[in-house]
Amino acid sequence: MPILDTDYSRIDHEKMARAIGLKSKHIPLLIANFIEESISILDALEEDIASRNYEKIRSSAHAIKGSAGNLKFNEIYEMAKEMELSGSKEESDFEYEAYFEAIKSAIGTISL
């Protein structure tokens, strides 16, 4: 089930830096890169979901999962993981659209 109430609008840069082993001054750049990359991945993913291209769904979800996991965006990570697994199994009844919207919404809450 997608996580619908994810909110990353109050990111603690110090806490995030400690969690990933970096200095807090690097966090805004990492977050900006994550957002930028995610937007292009989401654009492709939306098309892949519409055409039910399961391999591309799996690949795009995997990319988002990895980046989200590295930055400790745990809810995005979990949703992308579920989408990746479903794409790899070519599960036609998985709620790809709902997960896509939840991931997109969660990424939209991320602030620098």
PADRENMAR-746681 format. One line per field, with one value per residue (C-alpha): residue number from 1; residue in three letters; x, y, z. Coordinates in nm, 4 decimals, padded with zeros to 6 digits. Example, Ala and Ser with C-alpha at 12.3 -4.5 7.8 and 13.67 -1.06 7.14 Angstrom:
2
nr: 1, 2
rest: ALA, SER
X: 01.2300, 01.3670
Y: -00.4500, -00.1060
Z: 00.7800, 00.7140
end
This chain:
112
nr: 1, 2, 3, 4, 5, 6, 7, 8, 9, 10, 11, 12, 13, 14, 15, 16, 17, 18, 19, 20, 21, 22, 23, 24, 25, 26, 27, 28, 29, 30, 31, 32, 33, 34, 35, 36, 37, 38, 39, 40, 41, 42, 43, 44, 45, 46, 47, 48, 49, 50, 51, 52, 53, 54, 55, 56, 57, 58, 59, 60, 61, 62, 63, 64, 65, 66, 67, 68, 69, 70, 71, 72, 73, 74, 75, 76, 77, 78, 79, 80, 81, 82, 83, 84, 85, 86, 87, 88, 89, 90, 91, 92, 93, 94, 95, 96, 97, 98, 99, 100, 101, 102, 103, 104, 105, 106, 107, 108, 109, 110, 111, 112
rest: MET, PRO, ILE, LEU, ASP, THR, ASP, TYR, SER, ARG, ILE, ASP, HIS, GLU, LYS, MET, ALA, ARG, ALA, ILE, GLY, LEU, LYS, SER, LYS, HIS, ILE, PRO, LEU, LEU, ILE, ALA, ASN, PHE, ILE, GLU, GLU, SER, ILE, SER, ILE, LEU, ASP, ALA, LEU, GLU, GLU, ASP, ILE, ALA, SER, ARG, ASN, TYR, GLU, LYS, ILE, ARG, SER, SER, ALA, HIS, ALA, ILE, LYS, GLY, SER, ALA, GLY, ASN, LEU, LYS, PHE, ASN, GLU, ILE, TYR, GLU, MET, ALA, LYS, GLU, MET, GLU, LEU, SER, GLY, SER, LYS, GLU, GLU, SER, ASP, PHE, GLU, TYR, GLU, ALA, TYR, PHE, GLU, ALA, ILE, LYS, SER, ALA, ILE, GLY, THR, ILE, SER, LEU
X: 00.0000, 00.1450, 00.2406, 00.0195, 00.1176, 00.4933, 00.6324, 00.9969, 00.9463, 01.1461, 01.4691, 01.7277, 02.0516, 02.2685, 02.0765, 02.0789, 02.4521, 02.5223, 02.3028, 02.4878, 02.8333, 02.8835, 02.9151, 02.5918, 02.7215, 02.6944, 02.3308, 02.1646, 02.3594, 02.2737, 01.9077, 01.9011, 02.0622, 01.8144, 01.5196, 01.6574, 01.7322, 01.4031, 01.2034, 01.3525, 01.3107, 00.9482, 00.8752, 00.9981, 00.8338, 00.4931, 00.5158, 00.6457, 00.3536, 00.1039, 00.2506, 00.3098, 00.6766, 00.7653, 01.1403, 01.1593, 00.9275, 01.1612, 01.4682, 01.3267, 01.1916, 01.5321, 01.7056, 01.4687, 01.4970, 01.8760, 01.8950, 01.6189, 01.7830, 02.1186, 01.9584, 01.7410, 01.4137, 01.2780, 00.9157, 01.0163, 01.2646, 00.9983, 00.7447, 01.0021, 01.1163, 00.7625, 00.7210, 01.0564, 00.9669, 00.6259, 00.7775, 01.0318, 00.7475, 00.5390, 00.2464, -00.0358, -00.2614, -00.0096, -00.1214, 00.1611, -00.0270, -00.1034, 00.2579, 00.3806, 00.1581, 00.2625, 00.6326, 00.5909, 00.4003, 00.6626, 00.9441, 00.7439, 00.7556, 01.1372, 01.2841, 01.6407
Y: 00.0000, 00.3394, 00.5747, 00.8766, 01.1162, 01.1395, 01.4851, 01.5775, 01.9538, 01.9776, 01.7964, 01.8240, 01.8585, 01.7786, 01.4619, 01.3512, 01.4199, 01.2075, 00.9267, 00.9066, 00.9972, 01.3335, 01.6969, 01.8934, 02.1456, 01.8759, 01.7918, 02.0715, 01.9707, 01.6030, 01.6838, 01.9125, 01.6382, 01.3819, 01.6031, 01.6817, 01.3184, 01.1993, 01.4370, 01.2952, 00.9381, 01.0068, 01.1473, 00.8247, 00.6091, 00.7614, 00.6602, 00.3146, 00.2585, 00.3692, 00.1214, -00.1469, -00.1779, -00.3849, -00.3942, -00.0148, 00.0184, -00.2089, -00.0170, 00.3281, 00.2182, 00.0664, 00.3975, 00.5948, 00.3313, 00.3507, 00.7281, 00.7554, 00.4897, 00.6654, 00.9840, 00.8022, 00.8968, 00.5727, 00.6001, 00.6721, 00.3851, 00.1392, 00.2378, 00.2236, -00.1169, -00.2543, -00.1109, -00.2548, -00.6025, -00.5923, -00.4752, -00.7563, -01.0061, -00.8323, -00.8093, -00.6605, -00.6051, -00.3955, -00.0362, 00.1242, 00.4504, 00.4894, 00.4221, 00.6577, 00.9380, 00.8726, 00.8762, 01.1888, 01.3585, 01.2627, 01.3938, 01.7136, 01.7781, 01.7704, 02.1075, 02.2245
Z: 00.0000, -00.0932, 00.1871, 00.1282, 00.4050, 00.3527, 00.4262, 00.3912, 00.4207, 00.7442, 00.6695, 00.9450, 00.7503, 01.0525, 01.1307, 00.7664, 00.7401, 01.0464, 00.9146, 00.5836, 00.7107, 00.5434, 00.6440, 00.6569, 00.4049, 00.1347, 00.2040, -00.0004, -00.3114, -00.2635, -00.2137, -00.5189, -00.7296, -00.5972, -00.6877, -01.0339, -01.1158, -00.9720, -01.1893, -01.5087, -01.3826, -01.2876, -01.6344, -01.7932, -01.5276, -01.5920, -01.9579, -01.8678, -01.6321, -01.8969, -02.1467, -01.8801, -01.9750, -01.6697, -01.7262, -01.7472, -01.4464, -01.2524, -01.3645, -01.2866, -00.9503, -00.8727, -00.9497, -00.7263, -00.4524, -00.4489, -00.4375, -00.1787, 00.0362, 00.0232, 00.1555, 00.4121, 00.2454, 00.3847, 00.2734, -00.0871, -00.0648, 00.0558, -00.2083, -00.4875, -00.3604, -00.3805, -00.7309, -00.8390, -00.7117, -00.8771, -01.2036, -01.1968, -01.1472, -01.4164, -01.1763, -01.3788, -01.0772, -00.8786, -00.8161, -01.0166, -01.0667, -00.6954, -00.5983, -00.8689, -00.7388, -00.3771, -00.4673, -00.6789, -00.3979, -00.1394, -00.3578, -00.4044, -00.0295, -00.0138, 00.0663, 00.0676
end
